[in-house]
């Protein structure tokens, strides 16, 4: 009853693109004032323009997001028009992302650019740095059949796309290496193929 669809995806041959994105974001983090937005504990949030920049990785990232959006539909579609905002998040040791939604958008997503070595094997005992979606049905807390929190461990070159109204957060990570991800919101018009 009441399913909510989310979709994992992978970007093939993403290492070169990921390295360029990570270098760009780490330089931006160093050169700009702290931007916290939805992150806490020392995390950093970039501007909302990462797919509008004049870099090959920016164009490749935009193409991957559009492709993931089309795949999410589970029927062949072509996106005819869209509005897209894309940003990077750097979570240093102790940083996390607060519980939130993305109102006013259709779909949102996350893509993992760089994951600390200690988190690369998937879910660890504390679920550090994991993307978390609690049971989205109102009133399910403290109920006999309460749903569990859906956990997605960060893995480089992979991502997750979901309806923007779905509440979510990121658990703190404690590695000295940064956890770097890309997030986005998209509204779009489409035609079926």
KAQUI-V163883 format. One record per run of one state. SS is the DSSP state (A for helix, B for strand, O for the rest). FROM is the first residue (numbers start at 0). TO is the last residue. If there is no record, write none. Layout:
# KAQUI-V163883
ss: {SS & SS}
from: {FROM & FROM}
to: {TO & TO}
This chain:
# KAQUI-V163883
ss: {O & B & O & A & O & B & O & B & O & B & O & A & O & B & O & B & O & B & O & A & O & B & O & B & O & B & O & B & O & B & O}
from: {0 & 5 & 10 & 14 & 31 & 38 & 40 & 43 & 45 & 48 & 49 & 55 & 72 & 76 & 91 & 94 & 100 & 106 & 114 & 116 & 119 & 130 & 133 & 149 & 152 & 157 & 163 & 167 & 173 & 178 & 192}
to: {4 & 9 & 13 & 30 & 37 & 39 & 42 & 44 & 47 & 48 & 54 & 71 & 75 & 90 & 93 & 99 & 105 & 113 & 115 & 118 & 129 & 132 & 148 & 151 & 156 & 162 & 166 & 172 & 177 & 191 & 192}
